[in-house]
Amino acid sequence: MTRVVLAPDSFKGTITAADAAASLAEGWSSVEPTATFVHRPMADGGEGTVAAFEAAVPGARRMPVVVDGPAGLPLETSWLLLPVSGDSPGGTAVVDLASTSGIELLDELRPWDADTTGFGQAIAAALDHGVTRLVVGIGSSASTDGGTGMLTALGARFLDAAGEPVARGARGLADIASVDLSGLRTAPRVRVLTDVTNPLVGPRGAAAVFGPQKGLVGPELAEVDAGLAGLAELLGLDSALPGTGAAGGTGGALVAWGATLAPGAAEVADLIGLADAIADADHVITGEGSYDGQSGDGKVPSFIAGLASTTGATALLAAGRITADSDTALFTASASLTEIAGSSDAALADPARWLREAGALLARSV
Protein backbone atom coordinates (compact mmCIF):
# COMPACT_ATOMS: atom_id res chain seq x y z
CA MET A 1 0.00 0.00 0.00
CA THR A 2 1.39 3.38 -1.02
CA ARG A 3 2.23 5.75 1.85
CA VAL A 4 2.29 9.48 1.08
CA VAL A 5 3.50 12.22 3.41
CA LEU A 6 1.87 15.60 2.78
CA ALA A 7 4.12 18.45 3.94
CA PRO A 8 3.31 21.67 2.09
CA ASP A 9 3.93 25.16 3.38
CA SER A 10 1.01 27.58 3.30
CA PHE A 11 0.17 29.22 -0.03
CA LYS A 12 0.47 32.81 1.17
CA GLY A 13 -2.84 34.54 1.61
CA THR A 14 -4.85 31.85 -0.21
CA ILE A 15 -4.83 28.53 1.67
CA THR A 16 -3.29 27.22 4.88
CA ALA A 17 -0.72 24.44 4.92
CA ALA A 18 -3.20 22.09 6.61
CA ASP A 19 -5.91 22.75 4.04
CA ALA A 20 -3.42 22.43 1.18
CA ALA A 21 -2.36 19.01 2.52
CA ALA A 22 -5.99 17.90 2.75
CA SER A 23 -6.71 18.95 -0.84
CA LEU A 24 -3.62 17.16 -2.17
CA ALA A 25 -4.66 13.99 -0.35
CA GLU A 26 -8.17 14.18 -1.80
CA GLY A 27 -6.78 14.52 -5.30
CA TRP A 28 -4.32 11.64 -4.91
CA SER A 29 -7.09 9.40 -3.51
CA SER A 30 -9.14 9.95 -6.65
CA VAL A 31 -6.38 8.15 -8.56
CA GLU A 32 -5.22 5.69 -5.89
CA PRO A 33 -8.01 5.08 -3.34
CA THR A 34 -5.94 2.60 -1.31
CA ALA A 35 -3.10 5.04 -0.57
CA THR A 36 -2.54 6.09 3.04
CA PHE A 37 -1.60 9.62 4.03
CA VAL A 38 0.40 11.24 6.81
CA HIS A 39 -0.36 14.95 7.19
CA ARG A 40 2.56 17.09 8.30
CA PRO A 41 1.72 20.71 7.33
CA MET A 42 4.90 22.76 7.39
CA ALA A 43 6.18 26.28 7.96
CA ASP A 44 9.62 27.88 7.86
CA GLY A 45 9.25 30.91 10.08
CA GLY A 46 6.72 32.68 7.89
CA GLU A 47 2.96 32.42 7.65
CA GLY A 48 1.67 29.33 9.46
CA THR A 49 4.50 29.04 11.99
CA VAL A 50 2.31 29.63 15.04
CA ALA A 51 -0.28 27.21 13.64
CA ALA A 52 2.37 24.49 13.19
CA PHE A 53 3.48 24.82 16.82
CA GLU A 54 -0.11 25.01 18.05
CA ALA A 55 -0.99 21.74 16.31
CA ALA A 56 2.14 19.96 17.53
CA VAL A 57 2.37 21.01 21.20
CA PRO A 58 -0.34 19.83 23.63
CA GLY A 59 -1.51 22.58 25.97
CA ALA A 60 -0.46 25.46 23.71
CA ARG A 61 -2.65 28.55 24.15
CA ARG A 62 -3.33 31.52 21.88
CA MET A 63 -2.82 34.82 23.73
CA PRO A 64 -4.75 37.73 22.17
CA VAL A 65 -2.99 41.06 21.70
CA VAL A 66 -3.68 44.33 19.87
CA VAL A 67 -0.70 45.80 18.03
CA ASP A 68 0.11 48.48 15.46
CA GLY A 69 -0.23 46.62 12.17
CA PRO A 70 1.87 47.29 9.05
CA ALA A 71 -0.89 49.52 7.66
CA GLY A 72 -0.48 51.83 10.66
CA LEU A 73 -3.80 50.75 12.17
CA PRO A 74 -4.64 48.71 15.29
CA LEU A 75 -4.56 44.98 14.59
CA GLU A 76 -6.09 42.19 16.67
CA THR A 77 -3.78 39.19 16.59
CA SER A 78 -2.19 36.70 18.99
CA TRP A 79 0.98 34.99 20.11
CA LEU A 80 1.26 31.39 21.29
CA LEU A 81 2.09 30.35 24.86
CA LEU A 82 3.68 26.92 25.20
CA PRO A 83 3.53 25.11 28.55
CA VAL A 84 6.17 25.51 31.24
CA SER A 85 9.06 23.08 30.84
CA GLY A 86 12.26 22.27 32.67
CA ASP A 87 14.36 24.54 30.49
CA SER A 88 11.73 27.31 30.40
CA PRO A 89 10.16 27.81 33.85
CA GLY A 90 8.16 30.81 32.66
CA GLY A 91 6.94 29.08 29.52
CA THR A 92 7.84 29.68 25.89
CA ALA A 93 6.25 32.22 23.59
CA VAL A 94 5.98 31.67 19.84
CA VAL A 95 5.53 34.94 17.98
CA ASP A 96 5.44 35.26 14.22
CA LEU A 97 6.01 38.39 12.25
CA ALA A 98 3.55 37.30 9.56
CA SER A 99 0.56 37.75 11.86
CA THR A 100 1.73 41.04 13.38
CA SER A 101 3.71 42.91 10.71
CA GLY A 102 3.26 40.69 7.66
CA ILE A 103 2.81 41.60 4.03
CA GLU A 104 -0.44 39.64 3.74
CA LEU A 105 -1.99 42.07 6.23
CA LEU A 106 -1.73 44.93 3.71
CA ASP A 107 -4.29 45.81 1.06
CA GLU A 108 -1.66 47.99 -0.64
CA LEU A 109 2.12 47.84 -0.33
CA ARG A 110 3.74 50.49 1.89
CA PRO A 111 7.46 50.18 1.00
CA TRP A 112 8.51 53.29 2.93
CA ASP A 113 6.09 53.33 5.85
CA ALA A 114 5.26 49.74 6.84
CA ASP A 115 7.31 48.67 9.84
CA THR A 116 7.81 45.96 12.46
CA THR A 117 6.41 47.81 15.47
CA GLY A 118 3.53 45.34 15.86
CA PHE A 119 5.94 42.42 15.94
CA GLY A 120 7.89 44.10 18.73
CA GLN A 121 4.69 44.88 20.63
CA ALA A 122 3.66 41.21 20.53
CA ILE A 123 7.11 40.20 21.82
CA ALA A 124 6.79 42.81 24.57
CA ALA A 125 3.39 41.36 25.55
CA ALA A 126 4.96 37.92 25.84
CA LEU A 127 7.76 39.30 28.02
CA ASP A 128 5.16 41.05 30.19
CA HIS A 129 3.51 37.66 30.67
CA GLY A 130 6.78 36.36 32.09
CA VAL A 131 7.99 33.91 29.45
CA THR A 132 11.60 32.86 29.76
CA ARG A 133 12.07 31.67 26.19
CA LEU A 134 11.05 33.08 22.83
CA VAL A 135 10.73 31.35 19.48
CA VAL A 136 10.06 33.87 16.73
CA GLY A 137 9.28 33.34 13.07
CA ILE A 138 10.25 36.20 10.79
CA GLY A 139 9.05 35.30 7.30
CA SER A 140 6.45 37.20 5.25
CA SER A 141 7.53 40.68 6.31
CA ALA A 142 5.83 43.79 4.90
CA SER A 143 8.71 46.19 5.46
CA THR A 144 12.41 46.89 5.07
CA ASP A 145 12.86 48.84 8.29
CA GLY A 146 15.86 46.87 9.54
CA GLY A 147 13.83 45.79 12.56
CA THR A 148 13.85 49.32 13.96
CA GLY A 149 10.11 49.17 14.66
CA MET A 150 10.54 45.97 16.64
CA LEU A 151 13.45 47.34 18.67
CA THR A 152 11.59 50.60 19.30
CA ALA A 153 8.65 48.64 20.74
CA LEU A 154 11.16 46.91 23.03
CA GLY A 155 12.59 50.20 24.30
CA ALA A 156 15.26 51.29 21.82
CA ARG A 157 15.37 54.82 20.39
CA PHE A 158 16.54 55.72 16.89
CA LEU A 159 17.42 59.41 16.73
CA ASP A 160 18.25 61.95 14.02
CA ALA A 161 21.01 64.56 14.18
CA ALA A 162 18.80 66.80 16.34
CA GLY A 163 18.17 64.01 18.84
CA GLU A 164 14.57 63.47 17.71
CA PRO A 165 13.02 60.08 16.88
CA VAL A 166 13.19 59.29 13.15
CA ALA A 167 10.16 58.35 11.07
CA ARG A 168 8.94 54.78 11.19
CA GLY A 169 9.74 52.28 8.47
CA ALA A 170 12.37 52.44 5.76
CA ARG A 171 11.62 56.15 5.49
CA GLY A 172 13.57 56.87 8.67
CA LEU A 173 16.68 54.76 8.03
CA ALA A 174 18.73 57.42 6.26
CA ASP A 175 18.10 59.90 9.11
CA ILE A 176 19.39 57.73 11.94
CA ALA A 177 22.38 59.49 13.48
CA SER A 178 22.47 57.69 16.84
CA VAL A 179 20.91 54.76 18.67
CA ASP A 180 19.96 54.79 22.35
CA LEU A 181 19.70 51.26 23.73
CA SER A 182 19.59 52.23 27.40
CA GLY A 183 15.89 51.40 27.65
CA LEU A 184 15.99 48.23 25.56
CA ARG A 185 14.45 45.27 27.35
CA THR A 186 16.75 42.39 28.19
CA ALA A 187 16.36 39.47 25.81
CA PRO A 188 15.53 36.06 27.25
CA ARG A 189 16.67 33.02 25.28
CA VAL A 190 15.50 33.88 21.78
CA ARG A 191 15.57 31.49 18.82
CA VAL A 192 14.77 32.99 15.45
CA LEU A 193 13.25 30.81 12.74
CA THR A 194 14.26 32.33 9.44
CA ASP A 195 13.37 31.11 5.97
CA VAL A 196 16.30 32.82 4.22
CA THR A 197 20.09 33.01 4.55
CA ASN A 198 20.66 36.40 2.92
CA PRO A 199 22.99 38.97 4.49
CA LEU A 200 21.70 42.38 5.53
CA VAL A 201 23.21 44.43 2.70
CA GLY A 202 24.74 44.09 -0.75
CA PRO A 203 23.53 42.40 -3.94
CA ARG A 204 21.96 39.53 -1.93
CA GLY A 205 20.80 41.76 0.89
CA ALA A 206 17.39 42.65 2.28
CA ALA A 207 16.74 45.60 -0.02
CA ALA A 208 18.22 44.22 -3.24
CA VAL A 209 16.53 40.81 -3.11
CA PHE A 210 13.31 41.36 -1.19
CA GLY A 211 12.72 45.11 -1.55
CA PRO A 212 10.89 44.80 -4.89
CA GLN A 213 8.37 42.38 -3.32
CA LYS A 214 7.56 45.12 -0.83
CA GLY A 215 7.23 47.87 -3.41
CA LEU A 216 10.72 49.40 -3.60
CA VAL A 217 11.83 50.24 -7.14
CA GLY A 218 14.91 51.46 -9.02
CA PRO A 219 17.23 53.76 -7.06
CA GLU A 220 15.14 53.27 -3.93
CA LEU A 221 16.79 49.88 -3.46
CA ALA A 222 20.27 51.40 -3.16
CA GLU A 223 18.95 54.13 -0.87
CA VAL A 224 17.45 51.64 1.57
CA ASP A 225 20.51 49.39 1.33
CA ALA A 226 22.69 52.33 2.38
CA GLY A 227 20.34 53.05 5.28
CA LEU A 228 20.58 49.44 6.45
CA ALA A 229 24.39 49.56 6.23
CA GLY A 230 24.43 52.67 8.42
CA LEU A 231 22.07 51.01 10.91
CA ALA A 232 24.31 47.93 11.12
CA GLU A 233 27.30 50.11 11.90
CA LEU A 234 25.47 51.90 14.72
CA LEU A 235 24.29 48.57 16.18
CA GLY A 236 27.74 46.97 15.87
CA LEU A 237 26.26 44.28 13.66
CA ASP A 238 28.08 42.20 11.06
CA SER A 239 25.96 42.97 8.01
CA ALA A 240 27.43 40.02 6.08
CA LEU A 241 26.14 37.47 8.58
CA PRO A 242 23.79 34.99 6.86
CA GLY A 243 20.16 35.51 7.87
CA THR A 244 20.54 39.13 8.98
CA GLY A 245 18.74 40.22 5.80
CA ALA A 246 15.66 38.15 6.64
CA ALA A 247 12.39 40.07 7.06
CA GLY A 248 13.73 43.34 5.75
CA GLY A 249 16.67 43.28 8.16
CA THR A 250 14.70 42.18 11.23
CA GLY A 251 16.96 39.14 11.42
CA GLY A 252 19.86 41.50 11.99
CA ALA A 253 18.00 43.50 14.63
CA LEU A 254 17.22 40.31 16.52
CA VAL A 255 20.88 39.24 16.41
CA ALA A 256 21.81 42.66 17.79
CA TRP A 257 19.30 42.03 20.61
CA GLY A 258 21.08 38.75 21.43
CA ALA A 259 18.99 36.22 19.55
CA THR A 260 20.21 33.09 17.74
CA LEU A 261 19.24 32.43 14.13
CA ALA A 262 18.09 28.94 13.15
CA PRO A 263 16.82 27.39 9.89
CA GLY A 264 13.05 27.67 10.19
CA ALA A 265 12.09 24.64 8.12
CA ALA A 266 14.48 22.38 10.01
CA GLU A 267 13.21 23.55 13.40
CA VAL A 268 9.54 23.03 12.50
CA ALA A 269 10.28 19.68 10.86
CA ASP A 270 11.98 18.47 14.03
CA LEU A 271 9.02 19.60 16.13
CA ILE A 272 6.44 17.73 14.03
CA GLY A 273 8.50 14.56 13.55
CA LEU A 274 8.78 14.95 9.79
CA ALA A 275 11.95 12.89 9.35
CA ASP A 276 10.37 9.85 11.01
CA ALA A 277 7.26 10.21 8.85
CA ILE A 278 9.26 10.40 5.63
CA ALA A 279 11.46 7.44 6.62
CA ASP A 280 8.51 5.10 6.11
CA ALA A 281 7.01 6.87 3.08
CA ASP A 282 7.00 6.05 -0.60
CA HIS A 283 6.37 9.66 -1.62
CA VAL A 284 6.40 13.09 0.01
CA ILE A 285 4.56 16.06 -1.48
CA THR A 286 5.60 19.56 -0.56
CA GLY A 287 4.86 22.97 -2.00
CA GLU A 288 4.28 26.68 -1.55
CA GLY A 289 2.56 29.55 -3.30
CA SER A 290 5.47 30.53 -5.52
CA TYR A 291 8.35 28.17 -6.24
CA ASP A 292 11.03 30.43 -7.67
CA GLY A 293 14.73 31.20 -7.70
CA GLN A 294 14.64 32.06 -3.98
CA SER A 295 13.08 28.76 -2.97
CA GLY A 296 16.47 27.13 -2.58
CA ASP A 297 17.48 29.48 0.24
CA GLY A 298 16.30 27.43 3.20
CA LYS A 299 12.62 27.34 2.31
CA VAL A 300 10.31 24.38 2.88
CA PRO A 301 10.33 22.68 -0.57
CA SER A 302 14.12 22.51 -0.92
CA PHE A 303 14.53 21.38 2.69
CA ILE A 304 12.01 18.56 2.26
CA ALA A 305 13.53 17.47 -1.06
CA GLY A 306 16.86 17.12 0.72
CA LEU A 307 15.26 15.16 3.55
CA ALA A 308 13.53 12.81 1.10
CA SER A 309 16.80 12.16 -0.72
CA THR A 310 18.26 10.61 2.44
CA THR A 311 15.41 8.10 2.83
CA GLY A 312 14.63 7.04 -0.73
CA ALA A 313 11.18 8.63 -0.73
CA THR A 314 10.13 10.28 -3.97
CA ALA A 315 9.95 14.08 -3.60
CA LEU A 316 7.04 15.74 -5.43
CA LEU A 317 6.15 19.43 -5.73
CA ALA A 318 2.85 21.30 -6.01
CA ALA A 319 3.11 25.10 -6.21
CA GLY A 320 0.87 27.99 -7.08
CA ARG A 321 3.35 28.92 -9.75
CA ILE A 322 6.73 27.57 -10.80
CA THR A 323 9.05 30.14 -12.34
CA ALA A 324 11.64 29.54 -15.04
CA ASP A 325 14.56 30.32 -12.70
CA SER A 326 13.58 27.68 -10.13
CA ASP A 327 15.33 24.35 -9.57
CA THR A 328 12.71 21.66 -10.18
CA ALA A 329 15.43 19.02 -10.62
CA LEU A 330 15.10 18.39 -6.88
CA PHE A 331 11.73 16.72 -7.56
CA THR A 332 10.68 13.65 -9.50
CA ALA A 333 7.55 15.48 -10.67
CA SER A 334 6.01 18.89 -10.16
CA ALA A 335 2.66 20.56 -10.71
CA SER A 336 1.92 24.26 -11.15
CA LEU A 337 -1.58 25.35 -10.16
CA THR A 338 -1.32 28.27 -12.56
CA GLU A 339 -0.67 25.91 -15.48
CA ILE A 340 -3.40 23.47 -14.44
CA ALA A 341 -5.97 26.22 -13.91
CA GLY A 342 -5.00 28.12 -17.06
CA SER A 343 -4.15 31.39 -15.32
CA SER A 344 -2.83 32.75 -12.05
CA ASP A 345 -6.16 34.46 -11.37
CA ALA A 346 -8.02 31.17 -11.65
CA ALA A 347 -5.51 29.39 -9.44
CA LEU A 348 -5.71 32.09 -6.77
CA ALA A 349 -9.51 32.14 -6.84
CA ASP A 350 -9.90 28.48 -5.84
CA PRO A 351 -6.59 26.96 -4.69
CA ALA A 352 -8.25 23.97 -2.99
CA ARG A 353 -9.77 22.84 -6.29
CA TRP A 354 -6.51 23.11 -8.19
CA LEU A 355 -4.54 21.45 -5.41
CA ARG A 356 -6.90 18.48 -5.74
CA GLU A 357 -6.12 18.45 -9.46
CA ALA A 358 -2.40 18.70 -8.67
CA GLY A 359 -2.64 15.78 -6.25
CA ALA A 360 -4.25 13.64 -8.93
CA LEU A 361 -1.67 14.68 -11.53
CA LEU A 362 1.23 13.83 -9.20
CA ALA A 363 -0.31 10.45 -8.38
CA ARG A 364 -0.55 9.61 -12.06
CA SER A 365 3.02 10.78 -12.66
CA VAL A 366 4.50 8.17 -10.30
C-alpha positions in Angstrom: 0.0 0.0 0.0 1.4 3.4 -1.0 2.2 5.7 1.9 2.3 9.5 1.1 3.5 12.2 3.4 1.9 15.6 2.8 4.1 18.5 3.9 3.3 21.7 2.1 3.9 25.2 3.4 1.0 27.6 3.3 0.2 29.2 0.0 0.5 32.8 1.2 -2.8 34.5 1.6 -4.9 31.9 -0.2 -4.8 28.5 1.7 -3.3 27.2 4.9 -0.7 24.4 4.9 -3.2 22.1 6.6 -5.9 22.7 4.0 -3.4 22.4 1.2 -2.4 19.0 2.5 -6.0 17.9 2.7 -6.7 18.9 -0.8 -3.6 17.2 -2.2 -4.7 14.0 -0.4 -8.2 14.2 -1.8 -6.8 14.5 -5.3 -4.3 11.6 -4.9 -7.1 9.4 -3.5 -9.1 9.9 -6.7 -6.4 8.2 -8.6 -5.2 5.7 -5.9 -8.0 5.1 -3.3 -5.9 2.6 -1.3 -3.1 5.0 -0.6 -2.5 6.1 3.0 -1.6 9.6 4.0 0.4 11.2 6.8 -0.4 15.0 7.2 2.6 17.1 8.3 1.7 20.7 7.3 4.9 22.8 7.4 6.2 26.3 8.0 9.6 27.9 7.9 9.2 30.9 10.1 6.7 32.7 7.9 3.0 32.4 7.6 1.7 29.3 9.5 4.5 29.0 12.0 2.3 29.6 15.0 -0.3 27.2 13.6 2.4 24.5 13.2 3.5 24.8 16.8 -0.1 25.0 18.0 -1.0 21.7 16.3 2.1 20.0 17.5 2.4 21.0 21.2 -0.3 19.8 23.6 -1.5 22.6 26.0 -0.5 25.5 23.7 -2.7 28.5 24.1 -3.3 31.5 21.9 -2.8 34.8 23.7 -4.7 37.7 22.2 -3.0 41.1 21.7 -3.7 44.3 19.9 -0.7 45.8 18.0 0.1 48.5 15.5 -0.2 46.6 12.2 1.9 47.3 9.0 -0.9 49.5 7.7 -0.5 51.8 10.7 -3.8 50.7 12.2 -4.6 48.7 15.3 -4.6 45.0 14.6 -6.1 42.2 16.7 -3.8 39.2 16.6 -2.2 36.7 19.0 1.0 35.0 20.1 1.3 31.4 21.3 2.1 30.4 24.9 3.7 26.9 25.2 3.5 25.1 28.6 6.2 25.5 31.2 9.1 23.1 30.8 12.3 22.3 32.7 14.4 24.5 30.5 11.7 27.3 30.4 10.2 27.8 33.8 8.2 30.8 32.7 6.9 29.1 29.5 7.8 29.7 25.9 6.2 32.2 23.6 6.0 31.7 19.8 5.5 34.9 18.0 5.4 35.3 14.2 6.0 38.4 12.2 3.6 37.3 9.6 0.6 37.8 11.9 1.7 41.0 13.4 3.7 42.9 10.7 3.3 40.7 7.7 2.8 41.6 4.0 -0.4 39.6 3.7 -2.0 42.1 6.2 -1.7 44.9 3.7 -4.3 45.8 1.1 -1.7 48.0 -0.6 2.1 47.8 -0.3 3.7 50.5 1.9 7.5 50.2 1.0 8.5 53.3 2.9 6.1 53.3 5.8 5.3 49.7 6.8 7.3 48.7 9.8 7.8 46.0 12.5 6.4 47.8 15.5 3.5 45.3 15.9 5.9 42.4 15.9 7.9 44.1 18.7 4.7 44.9 20.6 3.7 41.2 20.5 7.1 40.2 21.8 6.8 42.8 24.6 3.4 41.4 25.5 5.0 37.9 25.8 7.8 39.3 28.0 5.2 41.1 30.2 3.5 37.7 30.7 6.8 36.4 32.1 8.0 33.9 29.5 11.6 32.9 29.8 12.1 31.7 26.2 11.0 33.1 22.8 10.7 31.3 19.5 10.1 33.9 16.7 9.3 33.3 13.1 10.3 36.2 10.8 9.1 35.3 7.3 6.4 37.2 5.3 7.5 40.7 6.3 5.8 43.8 4.9 8.7 46.2 5.5 12.4 46.9 5.1 12.9 48.8 8.3 15.9 46.9 9.5 13.8 45.8 12.6 13.8 49.3 14.0 10.1 49.2 14.7 10.5 46.0 16.6 13.5 47.3 18.7 11.6 50.6 19.3 8.7 48.6 20.7 11.2 46.9 23.0 12.6 50.2 24.3 15.3 51.3 21.8 15.4 54.8 20.4 16.5 55.7 16.9 17.4 59.4 16.7 18.3 61.9 14.0 21.0 64.6 14.2 18.8 66.8 16.3 18.2 64.0 18.8 14.6 63.5 17.7 13.0 60.1 16.9 13.2 59.3 13.2 10.2 58.4 11.1 8.9 54.8 11.2 9.7 52.3 8.5 12.4 52.4 5.8 11.6 56.1 5.5 13.6 56.9 8.7 16.7 54.8 8.0 18.7 57.4 6.3 18.1 59.9 9.1 19.4 57.7 11.9 22.4 59.5 13.5 22.5 57.7 16.8 20.9 54.8 18.7 20.0 54.8 22.3 19.7 51.3 23.7 19.6 52.2 27.4 15.9 51.4 27.6 16.0 48.2 25.6 14.5 45.3 27.4 16.7 42.4 28.2 16.4 39.5 25.8 15.5 36.1 27.3 16.7 33.0 25.3 15.5 33.9 21.8 15.6 31.5 18.8 14.8 33.0 15.4 13.2 30.8 12.7 14.3 32.3 9.4 13.4 31.1 6.0 16.3 32.8 4.2 20.1 33.0 4.5 20.7 36.4 2.9 23.0 39.0 4.5 21.7 42.4 5.5 23.2 44.4 2.7 24.7 44.1 -0.8 23.5 42.4 -3.9 22.0 39.5 -1.9 20.8 41.8 0.9 17.4 42.6 2.3 16.7 45.6 0.0 18.2 44.2 -3.2 16.5 40.8 -3.1 13.3 41.4 -1.2 12.7 45.1 -1.6 10.9 44.8 -4.9 8.4 42.4 -3.3 7.6 45.1 -0.8 7.2 47.9 -3.4 10.7 49.4 -3.6 11.8 50.2 -7.1 14.9 51.5 -9.0 17.2 53.8 -7.1 15.1 53.3 -3.9 16.8 49.9 -3.5 20.3 51.4 -3.2 19.0 54.1 -0.9 17.4 51.6 1.6 20.5 49.4 1.3 22.7 52.3 2.4 20.3 53.0 5.3 20.6 49.4 6.4 24.4 49.6 6.2 24.4 52.7 8.4 22.1 51.0 10.9 24.3 47.9 11.1 27.3 50.1 11.9 25.5 51.9 14.7 24.3 48.6 16.2 27.7 47.0 15.9 26.3 44.3 13.7 28.1 42.2 11.1 26.0 43.0 8.0 27.4 40.0 6.1 26.1 37.5 8.6 23.8 35.0 6.9 20.2 35.5 7.9 20.5 39.1 9.0 18.7 40.2 5.8 15.7 38.2 6.6 12.4 40.1 7.1 13.7 43.3 5.7 16.7 43.3 8.2 14.7 42.2 11.2 17.0 39.1 11.4 19.9 41.5 12.0 18.0 43.5 14.6 17.2 40.3 16.5 20.9 39.2 16.4 21.8 42.7 17.8 19.3 42.0 20.6 21.1 38.8 21.4 19.0 36.2 19.5 20.2 33.1 17.7 19.2 32.4 14.1 18.1 28.9 13.1 16.8 27.4 9.9 13.1 27.7 10.2 12.1 24.6 8.1 14.5 22.4 10.0 13.2 23.6 13.4 9.5 23.0 12.5 10.3 19.7 10.9 12.0 18.5 14.0 9.0 19.6 16.1 6.4 17.7 14.0 8.5 14.6 13.6 8.8 15.0 9.8 12.0 12.9 9.3 10.4 9.8 11.0 7.3 10.2 8.9 9.3 10.4 5.6 11.5 7.4 6.6 8.5 5.1 6.1 7.0 6.9 3.1 7.0 6.0 -0.6 6.4 9.7 -1.6 6.4 13.1 0.0 4.6 16.1 -1.5 5.6 19.6 -0.6 4.9 23.0 -2.0 4.3 26.7 -1.5 2.6 29.5 -3.3 5.5 30.5 -5.5 8.3 28.2 -6.2 11.0 30.4 -7.7 14.7 31.2 -7.7 14.6 32.1 -4.0 13.1 28.8 -3.0 16.5 27.1 -2.6 17.5 29.5 0.2 16.3 27.4 3.2 12.6 27.3 2.3 10.3 24.4 2.9 10.3 22.7 -0.6 14.1 22.5 -0.9 14.5 21.4 2.7 12.0 18.6 2.3 13.5 17.5 -1.1 16.9 17.1 0.7 15.3 15.2 3.5 13.5 12.8 1.1 16.8 12.2 -0.7 18.3 10.6 2.4 15.4 8.1 2.8 14.6 7.0 -0.7 11.2 8.6 -0.7 10.1 10.3 -4.0 9.9 14.1 -3.6 7.0 15.7 -5.4 6.2 19.4 -5.7 2.9 21.3 -6.0 3.1 25.1 -6.2 0.9 28.0 -7.1 3.3 28.9 -9.8 6.7 27.6 -10.8 9.1 30.1 -12.3 11.6 29.5 -15.0 14.6 30.3 -12.7 13.6 27.7 -10.1 15.3 24.4 -9.6 12.7 21.7 -10.2 15.4 19.0 -10.6 15.1 18.4 -6.9 11.7 16.7 -7.6 10.7 13.6 -9.5 7.6 15.5 -10.7 6.0 18.9 -10.2 2.7 20.6 -10.7 1.9 24.3 -11.2 -1.6 25.3 -10.2 -1.3 28.3 -12.6 -0.7 25.9 -15.5 -3.4 23.5 -14.4 -6.0 26.2 -13.9 -5.0 28.1 -17.1 -4.1 31.4 -15.3 -2.8 32.7 -12.0 -6.2 34.5 -11.4 -8.0 31.2 -11.7 -5.5 29.4 -9.4 -5.7 32.1 -6.8 -9.5 32.1 -6.8 -9.9 28.5 -5.8 -6.6 27.0 -4.7 -8.2 24.0 -3.0 -9.8 22.8 -6.3 -6.5 23.1 -8.2 -4.5 21.4 -5.4 -6.9 18.5 -5.7 -6.1 18.5 -9.5 -2.4 18.7 -8.7 -2.6 15.8 -6.2 -4.2 13.6 -8.9 -1.7 14.7 -11.5 1.2 13.8 -9.2 -0.3 10.4 -8.4 -0.6 9.6 -12.1 3.0 10.8 -12.7 4.5 8.2 -10.3 
